[in-house]
């Protein structure tokens, strides 16, 4: 069927006015009778009329719309899960999910063939990708079995939408156990494609196979949630925590062993424990420990003994790597107030790979948060250095204070920092620490918790800190180099907000820093161990106002001096990983850097990094400069096993050394590790398309579903409209120009121009 439509420029009135104007114009510009024959006048008039007609035709903008109908194809897409979890035998009669799925397809095959007479039936199997199945002969060949290593339900639905784009889908039938297990980038959440199906008006029908608690997983021991510090110092206890999920072994003892790598590379038993589940399904915490004796990097493994009847044993073991440091410094930092300075102090110390800080907050308003093992932390050998922030003496018990004073006298370092409740205001004159602190205190300075702040025991800011002459100018603690502007660093550093008014230094003490008015700010002495009294609590201004390197250097030197490691002169190349365990195909991120002999980061060191894979192949890694260190990423983690990052550094064309750090890509049976079915997910996906007919069905309902699809009327033809606009075509334009040109040519030829 064809029909003309007009869309005149300015409306019909405008077109009529234009036509009248053209006729009048041509009439006024009439042709002279005495100079032309009657035939020639008729020719020119006919041409002018033709031009007017063509112009009016173009202004009317006519369109010829032709409406036709054509057949419309419709497609049914069937998605079959062929991942390994379909091998689980948790169906009726001990059959596997795959066997039940094959039986379901076989039962529905006659109806599926009948449906293919009217519709285009597309059948796909899927695991990490979709695989088309040839249905041209009316057969479904599933002989490849359920061997897929992943089940990317979301990715499969996306692929079907992409493949069938532009076609009408009468529905998507998804047969699966409903458990999506896939690596990036195939781990697409299936809810997104399900919403798009609903938006397009395509129903999703889901058929679930398997039980929410698979019988194939009824007997299993799985270790998970391995937690261990990545670094530990020689002869310090390394605590290892994990969880054991025990299914189907209720009342049975399961041995769990901690293995630690020996310097020879052999894995040796370090400790063990037996766990027993009282119920069929129970998760039990595991706590083991070992004390490394030799510095280095070592592998650590938590292993549960394999039990009879386990289907999956790859989850019986967890491994990681730890670094055992020699010459490192263990620091216990006690703080009583939430102060800005503690945040920056810890950040500066954490930048040193050989310093480990344990932070404990003693909140006077919440004594329940007080750690129960504080007295044990004051045992000899537990920590090398103790730092007391704004901690009132009442927050420590007499036994703890006595133990702390004793451990300092035996050689541990101690630093007391300024605060409203430090030194005399904190009541330390009445504690055993008065004998080891390098400044005198007075009981009359006492500033009890909750009392108004006393100004007479404080120095009001700003307080400038300068080295005391002559000792402070050459002491290790005060050597911070030159300021970026070239002036003396202590003249460039921002002042402190305030400070404690320290008492007189003891006869054996040394004043290293003071105010310009010679009020002591930093006083040290030997009391068995080295002790420092620092009156300030706002060095964070150094960091915030552009002196971050000096802040890091100062606090590093404080800890090294207190621990008697200030004589160390060896350089250090380091590499750090945020964690040591990764899943297959997961990205590994790391940082690396170099430290000079005096502990300063080398800003312009050059690094080369390569990663050694379990198969001994090596890959170079590109690095990105990040201030005083470099960072890199490694993506090729497909192989399970041990990897090593090897870093080599140079400075001024001289070798600095190298560092090596290992990480582990654990073996993961993605499909069979806890391979329970998830029919709830399938039901929720179908429910998202309920408004367009989507349903969650039992497998035996598939033939009835296909029969209903065949009986349901589907609009198989669609109207197609084709629009022709002859006024804006090249032939029309050429005809118009030709008439005008021809009329002008004849007039010129006949002497009218």
C-alpha positions in Angstrom: 0.0 0.0 0.0 1.3 3.4 -1.0 0.2 6.9 0.0 1.4 10.4 -0.7 2.1 12.9 2.1 2.9 16.6 1.8 4.9 18.8 4.2 4.8 22.3 2.5 7.4 24.9 3.4 5.6 27.5 5.5 2.2 25.8 4.9 -0.1 25.7 1.9 -0.7 29.5 2.0 3.0 30.2 1.6 3.3 27.9 -1.3 0.2 29.4 -3.0 1.6 33.0 -2.4 4.9 32.0 -3.9 3.3 30.4 -7.0 1.2 33.6 -7.5 4.2 35.8 -7.2 6.2 33.7 -9.8 3.3 33.8 -12.3 2.9 37.6 -11.9 6.7 38.1 -12.3 6.8 36.0 -15.5 3.7 37.8 -16.8 5.3 41.2 -16.2 8.5 40.0 -17.8 6.5 38.9 -20.9 8.0 37.9 -24.2 8.0 40.5 -27.1 5.7 39.3 -29.8 7.3 41.3 -32.6 10.7 39.6 -32.1 9.6 36.0 -31.6 7.5 33.6 -33.6 4.5 32.1 -32.0 6.3 28.7 -31.7 9.3 30.2 -29.9 7.1 32.0 -27.4 5.2 28.8 -26.6 8.5 27.0 -26.0 9.8 29.6 -23.6 6.4 29.9 -21.8 6.4 26.1 -21.4 9.9 26.1 -19.9 8.9 28.9 -17.4 5.8 27.1 -16.4 7.9 23.9 -15.9 10.2 25.8 -13.6 7.3 27.2 -11.6 5.8 23.7 -11.3 9.1 22.2 -10.2 9.6 24.9 -7.6 6.1 24.5 -6.2 6.6 20.7 -6.2 9.8 21.1 -4.1 8.1 23.6 -1.7 5.3 21.1 -1.2 7.9 18.5 -0.2 5.8 15.4 -1.2 6.7 11.9 0.2 5.5 8.6 -1.1 5.2 6.1 1.8 5.0 2.5 0.9 3.9 0.0 3.6 4.8 -3.7 3.2 4.9 -6.7 5.5 7.8 -9.2 5.8 8.3 -12.4 7.9 9.9 -11.9 11.3 12.2 -14.6 12.7 12.0 -15.6 16.3 14.7 -17.5 18.3 14.8 -19.7 21.4 18.2 -19.7 23.1 19.0 -22.7 25.4 22.0 -22.4 27.7 23.5 -25.6 29.2 26.0 -25.4 32.1 28.9 -27.7 31.3 31.2 -26.7 34.3 32.8 -29.3 36.5 30.4 -28.7 39.4 27.7 -30.4 37.3 29.6 -33.6 38.0 28.5 -33.6 41.7 26.3 -36.6 42.4 23.6 -35.1 44.6 20.5 -36.0 42.6 18.0 -38.7 43.2 19.4 -42.2 42.9 23.0 -41.0 43.3 23.0 -39.5 39.8 25.1 -36.5 39.0 23.7 -33.1 38.1 25.0 -33.6 34.5 23.2 -36.9 34.2 20.0 -35.3 35.3 20.5 -32.5 32.9 21.1 -34.9 30.0 18.0 -36.8 30.9 16.0 -33.6 31.0 17.2 -32.6 27.5 16.4 -36.1 26.2 12.8 -35.9 27.6 12.3 -32.5 26.0 14.0 -33.4 22.6 10.8 -34.3 20.7 9.1 -31.1 21.7 12.3 -29.2 20.9 12.3 -30.6 17.4 8.7 -29.6 16.9 9.5 -26.1 18.1 12.4 -25.9 15.6 9.8 -26.1 12.8 8.5 -22.7 13.6 11.4 -21.0 15.4 15.1 -20.8 15.2 16.4 -22.9 18.1 19.9 -22.1 19.2 21.6 -24.3 21.8 24.8 -23.4 23.6 26.9 -25.0 26.4 28.9 -22.7 28.6 31.7 -22.7 31.1 34.1 -19.7 30.9 32.7 -19.1 27.4 29.7 -20.1 25.3 30.0 -23.0 22.8 27.3 -23.4 20.0 25.8 -26.9 19.6 24.7 -28.0 16.1 20.9 -28.7 16.2 20.4 -28.9 12.5 19.8 -32.7 12.6 17.5 -32.4 15.6 20.0 -33.8 18.0 21.8 -32.3 21.0 25.4 -33.6 21.4 26.6 -33.3 25.0 29.3 -35.9 24.7 32.0 -33.4 25.7 30.8 -33.8 29.3 30.9 -31.3 32.2 34.6 -30.5 32.1 34.6 -26.7 32.3 36.8 -25.0 34.8 34.5 -22.0 35.3 30.8 -21.3 35.2 30.3 -17.8 34.0 26.5 -17.4 34.1 26.5 -13.7 33.7 29.1 -13.8 30.9 27.1 -16.5 29.1 23.9 -14.5 29.2 25.7 -11.4 27.9 27.2 -13.5 25.0 23.7 -14.8 24.0 22.3 -11.2 24.0 25.2 -10.1 21.8 25.0 -13.1 19.4 21.2 -12.8 19.0 21.2 -9.0 18.7 18.6 -7.8 16.2 16.5 -10.9 16.5 13.3 -11.6 18.4 13.9 -13.9 21.3 10.9 -15.9 22.4 12.9 -16.7 25.5 16.2 -17.9 27.1 16.2 -21.3 28.9 19.0 -21.6 31.4 19.9 -25.1 32.8 22.5 -24.9 35.5 23.3 -25.5 39.2 23.1 -21.8 39.7 26.5 -21.3 41.3 28.6 -18.7 39.4 32.3 -19.4 39.7 34.4 -17.4 37.3 37.6 -15.3 37.1 37.8 -11.8 35.8 36.8 -10.7 33.2 34.2 -13.4 32.9 32.8 -12.9 36.5 30.0 -10.6 35.2 27.2 -10.4 37.7 24.2 -12.2 36.0 21.7 -9.7 37.3 22.8 -7.1 34.7 22.0 -9.3 31.6 18.8 -10.5 33.3 17.6 -6.9 33.6 18.4 -6.2 30.0 16.4 -9.3 29.0 13.5 -7.9 30.9 13.9 -4.4 29.3 13.9 -6.0 25.9 10.7 -8.1 26.7 12.5 -11.5 26.6 11.6 -14.0 29.3 14.2 -16.0 31.1 13.3 -19.5 32.2 15.7 -21.2 34.7 15.9 -24.9 35.6 18.1 -25.7 38.7 20.1 -28.9 39.2 21.7 -29.9 42.4 21.0 -29.4 46.1 21.8 -26.2 48.1 24.0 -28.5 50.2 25.5 -30.9 47.7 25.8 -34.5 48.8 29.1 -34.6 47.0 30.4 -32.0 49.5 29.0 -33.7 52.6 32.4 -35.0 53.6 35.1 -32.3 53.3 37.8 -30.6 55.4 38.6 -27.1 54.1 41.1 -24.6 55.5 40.4 -20.9 55.0 41.2 -17.4 56.3 44.9 -17.8 56.9 46.1 -14.9 58.9 49.8 -14.3 59.8 52.1 -11.3 60.1 54.3 -10.9 56.9 57.3 -10.0 59.0 58.7 -11.2 62.3 62.0 -10.7 64.0 64.4 -13.6 64.8 63.4 -15.6 67.9 60.1 -13.8 68.2 56.9 -15.8 68.3 55.0 -15.9 65.0 51.3 -16.5 65.5 49.3 -18.3 62.8 45.5 -18.2 62.7 43.1 -19.9 60.4 39.7 -21.6 60.2 38.8 -25.2 59.4 35.4 -25.9 57.8 34.6 -29.5 58.6 31.6 -31.2 56.8 30.5 -34.7 57.4 33.2 -35.7 60.0 31.3 -34.9 63.2 32.9 -36.3 66.3 36.1 -37.2 64.4 39.5 -35.7 65.2 41.2 -34.0 62.3 45.0 -33.3 62.7 46.1 -29.8 61.5 49.8 -29.2 61.1 51.9 -26.0 60.8 54.9 -26.5 58.5 57.7 -24.0 58.3 60.4 -23.9 55.7 63.9 -24.6 56.8 67.0 -22.7 55.5 67.6 -25.8 53.3 64.2 -25.4 51.6 62.6 -28.4 53.2 59.2 -28.0 54.9 59.5 -29.1 58.5 56.7 -29.5 61.2 56.6 -26.6 63.6 53.5 -27.3 65.6 50.2 -29.1 65.4 46.7 -29.3 66.8 43.7 -31.7 66.4 40.3 -30.2 65.8 37.0 -31.9 66.2 33.6 -30.9 64.9 30.7 -31.6 67.2 28.2 -31.2 64.4 28.0 -32.3 60.8 28.8 -28.8 59.5 31.0 -26.7 61.7 33.8 -24.0 61.4 36.5 -24.2 64.0 39.3 -21.7 64.7 42.9 -22.8 64.5 45.7 -21.1 66.5 49.3 -22.2 66.1 52.6 -20.6 66.5 56.3 -21.0 65.8 59.5 -19.1 66.7 61.8 -18.6 63.7 65.5 -18.9 64.5 67.2 -17.8 61.3 66.7 -14.5 59.3 65.4 -14.9 55.7 62.2 -15.4 53.8 60.4 -18.6 54.4 57.3 -20.5 53.3 54.7 -21.3 55.9 51.9 -23.9 55.3 48.9 -24.8 57.3 47.8 -28.4 56.4 44.9 -30.6 57.4 45.2 -34.3 57.0 43.3 -35.8 54.1 40.3 -37.7 55.4 38.7 -40.8 53.8 35.9 -40.0 51.4 36.9 -36.4 50.6 36.0 -35.4 47.0 38.2 -32.2 47.1 41.6 -32.1 48.7 43.0 -28.9 47.2 41.4 -27.0 50.0 43.2 -28.9 52.7 46.2 -26.7 52.6 47.0 -23.0 52.8 50.4 -21.4 52.3 52.0 -18.0 52.4 55.5 -16.4 52.9 56.9 -14.6 55.9 60.1 -12.5 56.2 62.2 -13.1 59.3 64.3 -10.0 60.0 67.6 -9.8 61.6 68.8 -6.6 63.3 65.3 -5.2 63.2 63.7 -3.2 65.9 60.5 -4.1 67.7 58.7 -1.1 69.1 55.8 -0.9 71.5 54.1 2.5 71.2 51.6 3.3 74.0 49.3 6.3 73.6 46.7 7.6 75.9 45.1 10.3 73.7 44.0 10.5 70.1 46.6 12.9 68.9 47.6 13.9 65.3 51.3 13.4 66.0 50.9 9.7 66.7 49.5 9.1 63.2 52.5 10.7 61.5 55.0 9.2 63.9 53.8 5.7 63.1 53.7 6.5 59.4 57.3 7.6 59.5 58.4 4.5 61.4 56.4 2.2 59.1 58.4 3.5 56.2 61.5 1.8 57.6 61.5 -1.9 56.6 63.6 -2.9 59.6 61.3 -1.2 62.2 58.1 -2.9 63.4 55.7 -0.9 65.5 52.9 -2.3 67.7 50.5 0.4 68.7 48.3 0.2 71.8 45.8 2.8 72.8 45.1 3.1 76.6 41.8 5.0 76.6 41.0 6.3 80.1 37.3 6.5 79.2 37.1 2.9 78.1 39.2 0.6 80.3 37.6 -2.5 78.7 39.6 -2.0 75.6 42.8 -2.3 77.6 44.8 -5.3 76.3 45.0 -8.2 78.8 48.6 -9.1 77.9 50.2 -5.7 78.7 52.3 -7.0 81.5 53.6 -9.8 79.3 54.7 -7.1 76.7 57.1 -5.7 79.3 59.0 -9.0 79.6 62.7 -8.8 78.7 63.4 -9.4 75.0 59.8 -8.8 74.0 60.5 -5.3 72.5 63.6 -3.3 71.8 62.1 0.1 72.3 59.1 1.4 74.3 57.5 4.8 73.4 55.1 6.4 75.9 52.8 9.1 74.4 50.3 11.1 76.5 49.8 8.2 78.9 48.9 9.0 82.5 50.7 6.8 85.0 47.3 5.8 86.4 46.6 3.9 83.2 49.4 1.5 84.0 49.3 -0.9 87.1 52.1 -0.8 89.6 53.3 -4.2 88.4 53.4 -2.9 84.8 55.4 0.2 85.8 57.8 -1.9 87.8 58.2 -4.3 85.0 58.8 -1.5 82.4 61.4 0.1 84.6 63.1 -3.2 85.0 63.2 -4.0 81.3 64.7 -0.6 80.6 67.4 -1.2 83.2 68.2 -4.5 81.4 68.8 -2.7 78.1 65.5 -1.8 76.4 65.2 1.7 75.0 62.5 4.1 76.3 61.1 7.4 75.0 58.6 9.5 76.8 56.9 12.1 74.6 55.3 15.4 75.6 51.7 15.6 76.6 49.3 16.9 79.3 49.8 13.7 81.2 53.5 13.0 80.6 56.5 13.4 83.0 55.5 15.2 86.3 52.0 16.1 85.2 51.4 12.4 84.5 52.4 11.4 88.0 55.6 9.6 87.0 57.5 11.1 90.0 55.7 8.5 92.1 56.5 5.5 89.9 59.6 3.4 89.3 60.2 5.2 86.0 61.5 8.2 87.9 64.8 6.3 88.3 65.3 5.9 84.5 63.9 9.1 83.1 66.6 11.7 82.4 64.8 14.7 83.9 63.7 15.6 87.5 60.0 15.7 88.3 57.9 17.1 91.1 54.8 15.6 92.6 53.3 19.2 92.7 53.2 19.1 88.9 50.5 16.5 88.9 47.8 16.9 86.3 45.1 14.4 87.1 42.8 13.0 84.4 39.7 15.2 84.1 41.3 18.2 85.8 41.6 21.6 84.1 44.8 21.9 82.1 47.6 23.6 84.0 49.5 26.2 82.0 52.4 26.5 84.5 53.8 23.1 83.5 53.6 23.7 79.8 55.5 25.9 77.3 53.2 28.0 75.2 53.7 27.8 71.5 55.1 28.4 69.0 58.2 26.7 70.4 61.3 26.6 68.1 63.5 23.6 68.6 67.2 24.0 68.0 70.3 21.8 68.7 71.9 22.4 72.1 75.5 23.6 71.8 77.9 21.9 71.5 76.7 18.3 71.9 73.4 18.6 70.1 75.0 19.9 66.9 77.0 16.8 66.3 74.8 14.1 67.9 73.4 11.3 65.8 69.8 12.1 66.8 70.0 15.7 65.6 71.7 15.1 62.2 69.0 15.9 59.7 71.1 17.3 56.8 70.5 20.5 55.0 67.2 22.2 54.3 66.0 22.3 50.6 66.7 26.0 50.6 70.3 25.5 51.8 69.9 27.0 55.2 70.4 25.1 58.4 67.7 22.5 58.7 66.7 23.4 62.3 66.2 27.0 61.3 63.8 25.9 58.5 61.7 23.4 60.4 58.3 24.6 61.6 58.0 25.3 65.3 56.2 23.1 67.8 52.7 24.0 68.9 53.9 23.8 72.5 55.9 21.6 74.8 56.2 20.3 78.3 58.2 22.4 80.8 60.8 19.7 81.6 62.5 19.6 85.0 66.2 19.9 85.4 68.3 17.3 83.6 69.9 14.7 85.8 73.7 14.8 86.3 74.2 11.9 83.9 71.8 13.3 81.3 72.6 15.2 78.1 70.6 18.0 76.6 70.4 17.6 72.8 67.7 20.1 71.9 66.3 23.2 73.5 64.4 26.4 72.9 66.3 29.6 71.9 65.9 30.5 75.6 67.7 27.3 76.5 64.7 25.5 78.0 65.4 21.8 77.5 63.3 20.0 74.9 65.1 16.7 74.2 67.2 15.1 77.0 68.8 11.6 76.9 70.7 9.4 79.3 71.9 5.8 79.8 70.0 3.9 82.4 71.0 0.4 81.4 69.1 1.0 78.2 69.0 4.4 76.5 66.2 6.7 77.6 64.9 9.9 75.9 62.7 12.6 77.2 61.1 14.7 74.4 58.9 17.6 75.5 57.2 18.0 72.1 54.1 16.4 70.6 53.6 18.2 67.3 56.4 17.2 64.9 53.6 16.4 62.4 53.9 20.0 61.3 57.3 19.1 59.8 55.6 16.5 57.6 52.7 18.7 56.6 54.8 21.7 55.7 57.2 20.1 53.3 59.7 18.4 55.6 58.5 14.8 55.3 62.0 13.3 54.7 63.3 15.1 57.8 60.4 13.8 59.9 61.0 10.3 58.8 64.7 10.6 59.4 64.3 12.1 62.9 62.0 9.4 64.2 64.0 6.6 62.6 67.1 7.9 64.2 65.3 8.1 67.5 64.4 4.4 67.4 67.8 3.2 66.1 69.6 5.2 68.8 67.3 3.9 71.6 67.9 0.4 70.4 71.7 0.9 70.0 71.6 0.3 66.3 72.7 3.8 65.3 76.1 2.5 64.3 74.6 0.4 61.4 76.1 1.6 58.1 74.8 -1.0 55.5 72.6 0.1 52.7 69.4 -1.6 52.0 67.3 -2.5 48.9 63.8 -3.6 49.7 60.7 -4.9 48.0 57.2 -5.1 49.6 54.0 -6.8 48.8 50.7 -5.9 50.5 50.0 -9.7 50.7 51.7 -12.9 49.7 48.7 -15.1 48.6 46.9 -14.6 45.3 44.2 -16.4 43.4 44.9 -17.5 39.8 44.8 -14.6 37.3 44.8 -12.1 40.2 46.9 -8.9 39.8 50.0 -8.7 42.1 51.0 -5.2 43.2 54.4 -4.4 44.8 56.6 -1.5 45.8 60.4 -1.3 45.9 63.0 1.1 47.0 66.5 1.7 48.3 67.9 3.2 51.5 71.3 4.8 51.9 73.8 4.0 54.6 72.4 6.6 56.9 68.8 5.4 56.4 67.6 8.0 53.9 65.5 6.9 50.9 67.4 7.2 47.6 65.2 9.3 45.4 67.2 8.7 42.2 68.1 5.1 42.4 67.5 3.0 39.3 65.7 -0.4 39.5 65.2 -3.4 37.4 62.6 -6.0 38.3 61.8 -9.4 37.0 59.4 -12.1 38.2 60.3 -15.7 38.2 57.3 -18.0 37.7 56.9 -21.6 38.9 58.0 -22.9 35.5 61.3 -20.9 35.9 60.3 -18.5 33.1 61.0 -14.8 33.8 59.1 -11.7 33.0 60.5 -8.1 33.2 58.2 -5.7 34.9 57.7 -2.0 34.0 58.0 0.4 37.0 56.4 3.7 37.9 58.3 6.2 40.1 56.3 7.2 43.2 58.5 9.7 45.0 61.1 7.9 47.0 60.1 4.4 45.7 58.8 2.6 42.6 55.7 0.5 42.1 54.8 -2.2 39.7 52.1 -4.8 38.8 52.3 -8.3 37.5 49.3 -10.0 35.8 50.6 -13.3 34.5 49.5 -15.4 37.5 47.8 -18.3 35.7 50.1 -21.0 37.0 49.7 -22.1 40.6 52.9 -22.2 42.6 55.6 -20.1 44.1 56.7 -16.9 42.3 59.7 -14.6 43.1 60.1 -10.9 42.6 63.8 -10.0 42.1 64.8 -6.3 42.4 68.2 -5.0 41.5 69.2 -1.4 42.3 72.0 1.0 41.1 72.9 4.5 42.2 75.3 6.8 40.4 76.2 3.8 38.2 77.2 1.8 41.2 75.4 -1.3 42.3 73.4 -1.0 45.5 72.4 -4.6 45.9 69.3 -6.6 45.3 66.2 -7.9 47.1 64.0 -10.8 46.6 60.4 -11.5 47.8 58.3 -14.5 47.1 54.5 -14.8 46.7 52.2 -17.7 46.1 49.4 -18.3 43.6 47.3 -21.0 45.3 45.9 -24.0 43.6 42.1 -23.5 43.3 39.6 -25.9 42.1 37.1 -23.2 41.4 34.3 -25.5 40.5 34.6 -28.3 43.1 35.7 -26.4 46.1 32.5 -26.1 48.1 30.5 -26.9 44.9 27.0 -26.4 46.4 24.2 -25.5 44.0 22.5 -22.1 44.2 18.9 -22.5 43.0 18.0 -19.2 44.8 20.2 -17.2 42.3 18.4 -18.9 39.3 15.0 -18.1 40.8 15.9 -14.5 41.4 17.1 -14.1 37.8 13.9 -15.6 36.4 11.9 -13.3 38.7 13.5 -10.3 37.2 11.8 -11.2 33.9 8.5 -12.2 35.5 6.6 -9.3 33.9 7.4 -10.7 30.5 6.7 -14.3 31.3 10.0 -15.5 33.0 9.8 -18.4 35.4 11.8 -20.7 37.6 10.9 -24.3 36.8 11.7 -27.8 37.9 13.7 -29.8 35.3 10.7 -32.1 34.6 8.6 -29.1 33.5 10.8 -28.3 30.4 8.7 -30.3 27.9 5.5 -28.5 29.0 7.3 -25.1 28.7 8.4 -25.8 25.2 4.9 -27.0 24.3 3.4 -23.8 25.6 5.9 -21.8 23.5 4.7 -23.6 20.4 1.1 -23.0 21.1 1.5 -19.4 22.0 0.8 -17.1 19.0 3.8 -15.1 18.0 3.6 -12.1 15.6 5.6 -13.6 12.8 5.1 -10.6 10.4 6.0 -7.0 10.9 5.1 -3.9 8.9 7.9 -2.1 7.1 7.4 1.4 5.8 9.6 2.8 3.0 9.6 6.5 2.4 10.5 8.1 -1.0 11.0 11.9 -1.3 11.4 12.7 -5.0 11.9 16.4 -4.5 15.3 16.1 -2.8 17.0 13.7 -5.3 19.7 14.4 -7.9 17.5 13.8 -10.9 15.0 16.4 -9.7 17.7 18.9 -9.0 19.3 18.4 -12.5 15.9 18.7 -14.2 15.2 22.0 -12.4 18.7 23.4 -13.2 18.4 22.1 -16.8 15.1 23.9 -17.5 16.4 27.2 -16.1 19.6 26.9 -18.0 17.9 25.9 -21.3 15.4 28.7 -21.0 18.2 31.2 -20.5 20.2 29.7 -23.4 17.3 30.0 -25.9 16.6 33.5 -24.9 20.2 34.5 -25.5 20.3 32.6 -28.8 17.2 34.4 -30.0 18.5 37.8 -29.1 16.4 38.5 -26.0 19.4 38.9 -23.6 
